[in-house]
Amino acid sequence: MTGGYLLKRKETVQYPEKRLEPSDRFRGMFGYDSERCIDCALCAKACPIEIIYLADRVEINPETKKKKKVITRYDIDVKRCMFCGLCEEACPTEPPSIWLTSKTYEGAVYERNEGLYFDKQRLFTWQGVRAFPGVRSPAEGQDRRTDGRKPTSEPTKGDAPGEKEP
């Protein structure tokens, strides 16, 4: 087996000028949509290494007297993450409020403790993360082809990232 690869032509990608596109199942940078999150904390409970920190409080509407949970803290310590995807699978919302299949893998930073610790605002804007070409940040809306599920139908013209409709 090794001898066969010894005589083959080497495949080198001139990174960062050229980038390999990850497969559709690639688990990239976290995406988080606070509007979809129902504050069930299942993602934090599903995380085997407990890197998702969630804090909430109960607010009571004075007019209707109904209680509502409000998330005050949602942090992910990405430097310890093993990208298993259990948090995404545990999310009951459809599409999930947290997802990993973003095809974005460039998260290198000089300072690990601050650069790879994402709070709710940084998860939403991807501050400090260079997105893969064609991948939208969570603030711009989740692309249906990068939400971790196969598309239900064939993409139509104009659905591909960077493609303009006539």
SVG drawing of the C-alpha trace seen along z (x, -y; Angstrom):
<svg xmlns="http://www.w3.org/2000/svg" viewBox="-53 -45 61 47">
<polyline fill="none" stroke="black" stroke-width="0.4" points="0.0,0.0 2.7,-2.4 4.7,-1.7 1.8,-2.5 1.6,-6.0 5.3,-6.5 5.1,-6.6 1.9,-8.6 1.9,-12.3 1.6,-14.4 -1.6,-16.5 -0.7,-19.7 -3.1,-22.6 -1.5,-26.1 -3.3,-27.2 -4.5,-30.0 -4.7,-31.0 -6.7,-27.8 -8.9,-26.0 -10.4,-22.5 -14.2,-22.5 -15.2,-20.3 -17.9,-17.7 -21.5,-18.4 -21.2,-16.4 -18.2,-18.4 -18.6,-19.9 -17.3,-23.4 -17.8,-26.5 -20.8,-26.7 -23.8,-28.7 -26.3,-29.9 -29.7,-31.7 -31.0,-33.2 -34.4,-33.8 -34.9,-30.0 -33.6,-29.0 -36.3,-28.0 -34.0,-27.8 -34.5,-24.1 -30.8,-23.6 -30.7,-20.2 -27.6,-21.2 -25.7,-21.9 -27.0,-18.6 -26.0,-16.6 -22.4,-17.9 -20.2,-15.2 -17.4,-17.6 -19.6,-20.4 -18.3,-23.3 -21.7,-24.9 -22.6,-27.3 -26.2,-28.4 -27.8,-30.8 -31.4,-32.1 -33.9,-33.9 -37.7,-33.9 -39.5,-37.1 -43.2,-37.6 -45.2,-39.7 -47.1,-42.2 -50.1,-42.3 -50.7,-38.6 -49.0,-37.2 -47.3,-34.6 -43.8,-33.4 -41.1,-33.3 -37.5,-32.1 -34.9,-34.6 -31.3,-33.5 -28.8,-35.8 -25.7,-33.8 -24.9,-31.3 -21.2,-30.6 -19.3,-27.9 -15.6,-27.1 -14.6,-26.1 -11.0,-25.3 -12.2,-22.3 -14.8,-21.2 -14.4,-17.8 -17.1,-18.6 -19.1,-15.5 -22.4,-17.2 -24.4,-15.9 -25.5,-19.4 -26.9,-19.8 -28.7,-16.5 -30.3,-17.3 -31.8,-20.6 -35.5,-20.1 -36.2,-23.2 -36.4,-22.7 -34.1,-23.9 -31.9,-23.6 -30.9,-26.8 -27.4,-25.5 -25.6,-23.8 -22.1,-22.7 -22.2,-22.0 -21.1,-25.4 -18.0,-24.3 -16.1,-27.0 -12.8,-25.7 -10.6,-28.7 -10.7,-29.6 -7.0,-30.1 -6.2,-32.8 -3.1,-33.9 -4.8,-34.0 -6.7,-30.8 -8.5,-31.8 -10.2,-34.9 -10.2,-34.0 -11.9,-30.6 -14.4,-31.4 -17.6,-32.5 -20.4,-34.2 -23.9,-34.7 -23.0,-37.8 -19.8,-36.3 -21.6,-33.1 -24.2,-35.1 -21.8,-37.4 -18.7,-35.0 -16.5,-37.9 -12.9,-36.8 -13.8,-33.8 -13.1,-33.8 -16.1,-32.1 -15.7,-29.7 -16.6,-31.3 -20.3,-31.1 -21.2,-30.3 -23.4,-32.9 -22.9,-33.9 -25.7,-33.1 -26.6,-36.9 -27.2,-36.7 -29.4,-33.6 -28.8,-29.9 -28.2,-28.5 -30.5,-25.5 -27.8,-23.4 -25.4,-23.9 -27.9,-23.3 -26.8,-19.6 -29.7,-18.1 -30.0,-17.0 -32.1,-19.3 -35.7,-18.1 -35.6,-18.9 -33.0,-19.7 -31.6,-23.3 -33.2,-25.7 -31.3,-28.3 -30.3,-31.1 -30.1,-28.9 -26.3,-28.3 -24.1,-30.7 -22.8,-33.5 -25.2,-32.7 -27.4,-35.5 -31.0,-35.1 -31.8,-36.3"/>
</svg>
